[in-house]
């Protein structure tokens, strides 16, 4: 068991509310209905055994003796936030899992995450985390879904990897841009046979609309959306024919500047209308494009820097040193075009959902989801729509909306209590007074304690 894992477990053990779920009453609070985009209140929300037992007007609420009361007067209650694109494993570097991120997520109101690049072997670790979460011995977001990457140097191998992932207990199959079309189609068919969604990057040799129509569950980072929204998509794919693996990915990267120059609003609007018909969700990770577009500055100037594990700090600095002036210029253009694509997609009714790709450099675990919500608003979503992209939207995509994603009786008590209305200003999602995780309350003092302990662990 690695040191950070021990620290996280010790943090959990130090909090008195962890061993058993108390009965909790949040009184006189405004409940945010993320489905309708309105706040209703005042209400008293009663939580028992990890579930929302009732939501009543204060005058008619019955609070059991001994219940832990949280004053919600003047505050707003939202569902726990979900980051749909995180990386808890370091498969390439073989470093320990990113358990140091767990308290950072919770302190920022993120009660659920989707792990995007596991291996068949790492599924055992995910199962252990889930058990510890259920037992109340691990302070961490729920790992709502965990996927295994499908590579494959032939269609047969791609199918075999899907089977290995399914047998290991993966929740979905993840694909990257470098996967050739034949292998991608073989993996897609096998994933469907094994009742697993296939999602991730639309491969660099496949069009966005072809992938959506074929059944790829969602698309990350707007992959192939830049090509689809350009006037040269067909030419780009013709140039990539016959390429695979790193060669395919490198060709795509080399063509990016041409693709960005060829962005066309009317083409994008037409593609958006067609994409909306497929119901494929987009997880654009706009925060990633945004931070890459910003002028370089020492990461140590950021107050969040102290929470990073030492090996993660070293990785971020190493990557920053390799970025050229030309690469930063392309990144700035990528961010500008990404906003325009997201706006066109949203206007056409394409589902946009919140994910971050943390811990990519300057994409800080926990905080970055709030950055993403702000970037979504920058791209045309209302605060209510952005909030939905991190609550009900993920629950619907993951097929758990019957038990998560809204504040409603009978649903999981994964909740965030805010000091201000997020429907008026999405930045208010940062104003966290308390978090309820699986029915266990964390006051502001407890959340500050989590952050303090995380900083101490990172310093050692």
Secondary structure as UniProt FT lines:
FT   HELIX           3..14
FT   TURN            16..17
FT   STRAND          24..33
FT   TURN            34..37
FT   STRAND          38..48
FT   TURN            49..50
FT   STRAND          51..56
FT   HELIX           58..60
FT   TURN            65..66
FT   STRAND          68..71
FT   TURN            73..74
FT   STRAND          76..79
FT   STRAND          81..86
FT   TURN            91..94
FT   HELIX           99..101
FT   HELIX           102..107
FT   TURN            108..109
FT   STRAND          110..118
FT   TURN            120..122
FT   HELIX           123..135
FT   STRAND          142..149
FT   HELIX           155..168
FT   STRAND          172..175
FT   TURN            177..178
FT   HELIX           181..193
FT   TURN            194..195
FT   STRAND          197..200
FT   TURN            204..205
FT   HELIX           208..214
FT   STRAND          218..220
FT   TURN            221..224
FT   HELIX           225..228
FT   HELIX           233..240
FT   TURN            241..242
FT   HELIX           245..261
FT   HELIX           265..278
FT   STRAND          281..283
FT   HELIX           286..293
FT   HELIX           299..301
FT   TURN            303..304
FT   HELIX           305..307
FT   HELIX           310..322
FT   HELIX           325..348
FT   TURN            361..362
FT   TURN            365..366
FT   HELIX           367..378
FT   TURN            379..380
FT   HELIX           383..388
FT   TURN            389..391
FT   HELIX           392..397
FT   TURN            398..399
FT   TURN            401..403
FT   TURN            409..410
FT   STRAND          415..418
FT   TURN            422..424
FT   HELIX           426..430
FT   STRAND          432..437
FT   TURN            438..439
FT   STRAND          440..443
FT   HELIX           444..459
//
